């Protein structure tokens, strides 16, 4: 029942000369998604953004930028390279490609190094490892080009591993409903006024896209015991909200990563959990990137798992 | 300069009917070692044991048992399967195959699952994961056959990652000597009276086999920055010795695993380091196995590493 929930992510910002990315239409974006071995399940649109829920995660397209997340053993680098064939290099203002901490990186079709080598042949950039190679870490490649993000251009990624308790049991059990999961995630409190598009997978697993104006949020839940993973990502300003704390309370992860791009300070430690890794990197493309890895004290005592052939 | 120091390990105990394993001679054991893509560098013998230092780690052969460790991208499962061709299944009293926590498991030629599937086709056994898949962990396969270890049959493995400080600098620098490394490891204090055979690799890296009666100890040092790894393994009883503490003091690892088979209790936490994972498993083959993962507080703050294509 192993499934690699952790995602690869690509984000691109284009110049006005590239034309509207939204107006390239669903057919174009379906083609991009197909290159990653995924497909579009739902579409949600407002004045700013088209949010596509995918068979493996999400794609958000604004006029001048897109971001795409794909999990499992999808080949997001292929989708990125396909997009690059359809835009002039000089019209790209910013581009990044990330790989989040994988449970079983040897089961992936390519390594980050291989992805990076292929991307570098099209786009000159720099790549970094944040965190420790033998603990949680994050890989990022970004285009070597100065960029000046707007003041409200920030991203927070909360990546939760080993969810526990009643919420986890509900997500793993039979008979979950979309309403039940929305309630568990307290969406009415954390994303008030957002339009939602979500999907319940069989036998379990859940994805959500949410948009409000030019703000977005997305959830992807892989509840499988031994390799559970829940990601939450948003461009909301999380300062003065208790969103992160509410999600930790609802899902009780044994460990989690918090990644920020020009985003507010990470969670404060308390008696319940510790910060094991902190890594800060001002990227030359204009974003200050932070990577923090946390572990809950409940995660210390681990049962051995019998493996089957 | 990446090198995977962490080892795979096989250990086998045979019945008297299998004959003396030592008397199979160096030619036979060279053949076993070659199957793992390694070769014998030195031989050290006493009344009980032949200790072979390998191009990638170590092989110890007693009359009725052997243990072999190999690092890098060696194929120890092949060596194990080759050995199994040369002994009757019913003459094997105990067999185990371990894989230690790898920095970059996707660079290995096979996964533990693949190794296990091949071994299982020759030897019916059970396999476990101890620790968390997304943190340090240890894989073990063992033969499904009851075995009663002797009272002094215990093994401790101390696996150190991210070594720091003067010791680490010396090991990474130019002009190390065997004498300098022996002094750094305080071998005269921790292994008094042992016969030693050691090897300094180019441009750095160090291996040591040590024997005294039927007791053994072995060190393997991969000092490379970003992926440093030092393993120490012994069948000495470590209760009432300060060996572990002395090694942690000399090498200042950022994190480490302590694995025991019928071995004394793990290190006590203190203000300097925490135990992040503890996992206990009574194996049905007669050994109580413990896996403990520790992190030093110095390991929390990590610098991002730029990757090259």
Interface residues (C-beta under 8 A of the other chain):
Chain A: X101 X103 X104 X105 X106 X107 X108 X111 X112 X113 X116 X117 X120 X126 X127 X128 X129 X130 X131 X132 X133 X134 X135 X136 X139 X161 X162 X226 X227 X254 X255 X274 X275 X276 X277 X278 X279 X280 X281 X291 X295 X299 X300 X301 X302 X303 X304 X305 X306 X307 X309
Chain B: X101 X103 X104 X105 X106 X107 X108 X111 X113 X116 X117 X120 X126 X127 X128 X129 X130 X131 X132 X133 X134 X135 X136 X139 X161 X162 X226 X227 X254 X255 X274 X275 X276 X277 X278 X279 X280 X281 X291 X295 X299 X300 X301 X302 X303 X304 X305 X306 X307 X309
